Each structure stands twice: as C-alpha cells, then as structure tokens.
Amino acid sequence: MPENGSVHDLHISLLGPVQARVGGHQINVPSRLQRAVLAYLALSAGRVVSSARLIDALWGGKAPATVVGTLQGHVSRLRRILGPATHFVVTQPPGH
C-alpha cells in the first residue's frame, strides 16, 4: 500500500465535477470525454470495461465512424495526463 500522499496515489472525485489528484496534486483533465472515460473507469475499478461498453456509454447511438481510434486517443491522452499514476489505466482485451 503506497504511503499517504505518495506520487502513486490516485484519487478521483466523482461528486460534482470529475477531478483527479495524484500524490496530493490536482491534475487537469481538460477534455470532457477524457473526464467521462476517467469517471466510467473509476466506477468500474478492478474490472475490465470493454471498448464497446465505453463507446456506448460515451456516445450512445451517435458514435462517429472513427470511434475506436477516437476512444484509444482519449485513453492514451488520459494516461499521459495521469503521469506517474498511469498504471491505474491498463489496456487489456477486450478494453481497459
């Protein structure tokens, strides 16, 4: 278990605006869709969420033709934003 305030701690606030803190520092997650991905994955912590389920949750029946690549881009940018806590967002079949 990491020490309190360790750079490896990831805290996600879901009540009110979605916010992330890593090692006690606020992380700016600028994109609405990246915040939605973060929130959906946080609510499913410890379970693999399929890409199809994420796509349905984020776009419903109005997904663009390039939705798979778009989702991968959002997840990739989210991992970059999380920096040292990137290990909390794992990609494995069939999703994340």
C-alpha positions as CSV (number, residue, x, y, z in Angstrom):
1,M,0.0,0.0,0.0
2,P,1.5,3.4,-1.0
3,E,2.2,5.9,1.7
4,N,-0.4,8.7,2.1
5,G,0.4,11.4,-0.4
6,S,2.7,9.2,-2.4
7,V,3.2,10.1,-6.1
8,H,1.5,6.8,-6.9
9,D,-1.8,7.6,-5.1
10,L,-4.7,8.4,-7.4
11,H,-7.8,10.0,-6.0
12,I,-10.8,10.6,-8.2
13,S,-13.7,12.8,-7.2
14,L,-17.0,11.9,-8.9
15,L,-19.5,14.0,-6.9
16,G,-19.6,17.4,-8.6
17,P,-17.0,18.0,-11.3
18,V,-14.9,15.0,-12.1
19,Q,-11.4,15.7,-10.6
20,A,-8.2,13.7,-10.3
21,R,-5.4,14.1,-7.8
22,V,-2.1,12.3,-8.0
23,G,0.2,12.4,-5.0
24,G,-1.9,15.2,-3.5
25,H,-1.7,17.4,-6.6
26,Q,-4.7,18.4,-8.7
27,I,-4.4,17.0,-12.3
28,N,-6.0,19.0,-15.1
29,V,-8.1,16.7,-17.2
30,P,-9.2,19.2,-19.9
31,S,-11.4,17.2,-22.2
32,R,-15.0,16.4,-21.3
33,L,-14.6,13.0,-22.9
34,Q,-11.4,12.2,-21.0
35,R,-13.2,13.1,-17.8
36,A,-16.0,10.8,-18.8
37,V,-13.6,8.0,-19.5
38,L,-11.9,8.5,-16.2
39,A,-15.2,8.5,-14.3
40,Y,-16.5,5.4,-16.0
41,L,-13.3,3.5,-15.4
42,A,-13.2,4.7,-11.8
43,L,-16.8,3.4,-11.3
44,S,-15.6,0.1,-12.7
45,A,-12.4,-0.1,-10.8
46,G,-10.8,-3.6,-10.7
47,R,-12.9,-4.8,-13.7
48,V,-12.1,-4.7,-17.4
49,V,-14.5,-2.4,-19.2
50,S,-14.9,-3.4,-22.9
51,S,-14.2,-0.8,-25.5
52,A,-17.8,-1.4,-26.8
53,R,-19.2,-0.6,-23.4
54,L,-17.2,2.6,-23.1
55,I,-18.2,3.6,-26.6
56,D,-21.9,3.0,-25.8
57,A,-21.6,4.9,-22.5
58,L,-19.8,7.9,-24.1
59,W,-21.5,8.2,-27.5
60,G,-24.6,6.0,-27.3
61,G,-26.1,5.6,-30.8
62,K,-24.3,8.7,-32.1
63,A,-20.7,7.3,-32.3
64,P,-18.6,8.7,-35.1
65,A,-17.3,6.2,-37.8
66,T,-13.8,6.6,-36.3
67,V,-14.9,5.9,-32.7
68,V,-12.5,3.1,-31.9
69,G,-9.5,5.3,-32.8
70,T,-11.1,8.3,-31.0
71,L,-11.5,6.2,-27.8
72,Q,-7.9,5.0,-28.0
73,G,-6.7,8.5,-28.4
74,H,-8.7,9.7,-25.3
75,V,-7.4,6.8,-23.2
76,S,-3.8,7.5,-24.4
77,R,-4.0,11.2,-23.6
78,L,-5.6,10.4,-20.2
79,R,-2.7,8.1,-19.3
80,R,-0.2,10.8,-20.3
81,I,-2.1,13.3,-18.1
82,L,-2.0,11.0,-15.1
83,G,1.7,10.8,-15.4
84,P,3.2,8.7,-12.6
85,A,-0.3,7.2,-11.9
86,T,-0.7,6.0,-15.4
87,H,-0.6,2.4,-14.2
88,F,-4.1,2.8,-12.9
89,V,-5.4,2.8,-16.5
90,V,-4.5,-0.5,-18.0
91,T,-5.4,-1.6,-21.6
92,Q,-6.1,-5.3,-21.9
93,P,-8.5,-7.3,-24.1
94,P,-11.3,-6.5,-24.5
95,G,-10.8,-3.0,-23.3
96,H,-9.5,-1.1,-20.3
